[in-house]
Amino acid sequence: MPARDGEEALARFNEGSFDLIVLDVMLPKRDGFDVCRRLRARSPVPIIMLTAKSEEFDKVLGLELGADDYITKPFSMREFRSRVKAALRRVELVRERDGDGDGTAEPLDLGELEIDLGKRQVTVREAPVRLTYVEFEILATLARSPGRVYSRTALLERLWGDAAYRDPRTVDVHIRHLREKLERDPRDPEYIFTVRGVGYHFRDT
């Protein structure tokens, strides 16, 4: 169900249920960044940003607004299909693993940090924290295996099924956002630690 501009995209989203959104940045009326921000505030639906902009700033901005993936033009249909299939597969795997959000998965009680895997809710120091789809998946992956070090590539493969066509530095963006939302001082983390030159791990409890 295509939309010709940003306002139409938001209106179409209100009319039905969608498994995935492919969102062009250069849309009339409302650009893709604004549409992404508004969609993410209302739904965890996977969003793939599609744009001719290749600068790192634009990629980071899309991720900061909640996009799950980012494809830069020109691209091959093989790459496009790979990313779409991976996004849909990831959602299905999460539903199977976490009981489709029905609360059947066992919550993680990590002291001041609580992660309700079934409901996909996070609380830190008794305050609810809003995470994007990808941020939640990275946090859940790390927290399930405290002390285990995951490389950037391993996290990409964990989230999307493979690391093809993806910049490992996008993991760094999501980790930075998680620290900003969870840590008292992101520069001195209590939960998510960096192993320089290797990857990341959750604190070993």
KAVEN-V71005 format. One record per residue. N is the residue number from 1. D_CENTER is the distance of its C-alpha to the mean C-alpha in Angstrom with 2 decimals. Layout:
BEGIN
N|D_CENTER ; N|D_CENTER
END
This chain:
BEGIN
1|23.37 ; 2|23.24 ; 3|23.51 ; 4|25.59 ; 5|24.14 ; 6|21.48 ; 7|23.64 ; 8|24.36 ; 9|20.71 ; 10|20.19 ; 11|23.48 ; 12|22.69 ; 13|19.49 ; 14|21.84 ; 15|24.19 ; 16|22.37 ; 17|19.55 ; 18|17.02 ; 19|15.02 ; 20|13.12 ; 21|13.53 ; 22|14.65 ; 23|15.17 ; 24|17.74 ; 25|17.72 ; 26|21.52 ; 27|22.31 ; 28|25.55 ; 29|25.92 ; 30|22.28 ; 31|20.15 ; 32|16.74 ; 33|15.14 ; 34|16.98 ; 35|16.23 ; 36|12.44 ; 37|12.92 ; 38|15.32 ; 39|13.47 ; 40|10.39 ; 41|13.16 ; 42|14.60 ; 43|12.27 ; 44|9.02 ; 45|10.17 ; 46|8.17 ; 47|9.03 ; 48|10.45 ; 49|12.31 ; 50|15.81 ; 51|18.19 ; 52|21.22 ; 53|20.06 ; 54|19.49 ; 55|19.76 ; 56|17.20 ; 57|17.26 ; 58|16.08 ; 59|13.17 ; 60|12.13 ; 61|12.88 ; 62|10.72 ; 63|7.57 ; 64|9.23 ; 65|9.78 ; 66|6.37 ; 67|6.55 ; 68|4.64 ; 69|7.87 ; 70|11.13 ; 71|14.64 ; 72|17.68 ; 73|21.10 ; 74|23.26 ; 75|21.57 ; 76|23.12 ; 77|22.76 ; 78|22.22 ; 79|19.03 ; 80|17.90 ; 81|18.78 ; 82|17.13 ; 83|13.66 ; 84|14.27 ; 85|15.70 ; 86|12.95 ; 87|10.31 ; 88|13.05 ; 89|14.09 ; 90|10.88 ; 91|11.07 ; 92|14.73 ; 93|14.54 ; 94|12.55 ; 95|15.25 ; 96|17.96 ; 97|16.95 ; 98|16.33 ; 99|19.02 ; 100|17.14 ; 101|16.53 ; 102|20.31 ; 103|20.52 ; 104|22.07 ; 105|19.82 ; 106|21.39 ; 107|19.83 ; 108|19.56 ; 109|22.04 ; 110|21.65 ; 111|24.20 ; 112|22.85 ; 113|19.30 ; 114|18.82 ; 115|15.94 ; 116|16.79 ; 117|15.05 ; 118|16.81 ; 119|16.13 ; 120|12.59 ; 121|14.18 ; 122|14.46 ; 123|17.71 ; 124|18.95 ; 125|22.66 ; 126|23.07 ; 127|20.78 ; 128|17.73 ; 129|14.42 ; 130|11.81 ; 131|8.19 ; 132|5.15 ; 133|4.11 ; 134|1.87 ; 135|4.71 ; 136|6.87 ; 137|6.92 ; 138|7.82 ; 139|10.17 ; 140|11.65 ; 141|12.31 ; 142|14.05 ; 143|15.82 ; 144|17.23 ; 145|19.06 ; 146|20.31 ; 147|21.99 ; 148|20.61 ; 149|19.44 ; 150|16.55 ; 151|16.74 ; 152|13.97 ; 153|15.04 ; 154|15.07 ; 155|11.46 ; 156|10.64 ; 157|13.23 ; 158|12.08 ; 159|8.67 ; 160|10.29 ; 161|13.89 ; 162|14.99 ; 163|14.48 ; 164|16.60 ; 165|16.24 ; 166|13.26 ; 167|13.95 ; 168|13.51 ; 169|13.50 ; 170|9.92 ; 171|9.40 ; 172|11.93 ; 173|10.20 ; 174|7.34 ; 175|10.39 ; 176|12.46 ; 177|10.52 ; 178|10.61 ; 179|14.25 ; 180|15.01 ; 181|14.04 ; 182|15.62 ; 183|18.41 ; 184|21.78 ; 185|22.04 ; 186|18.96 ; 187|21.64 ; 188|23.10 ; 189|20.35 ; 190|21.38 ; 191|18.42 ; 192|16.37 ; 193|18.79 ; 194|19.02 ; 195|21.46 ; 196|22.63 ; 197|22.65 ; 198|20.93 ; 199|17.50 ; 200|16.31 ; 201|17.51 ; 202|17.62 ; 203|21.08 ; 204|23.73 ; 205|25.21
END
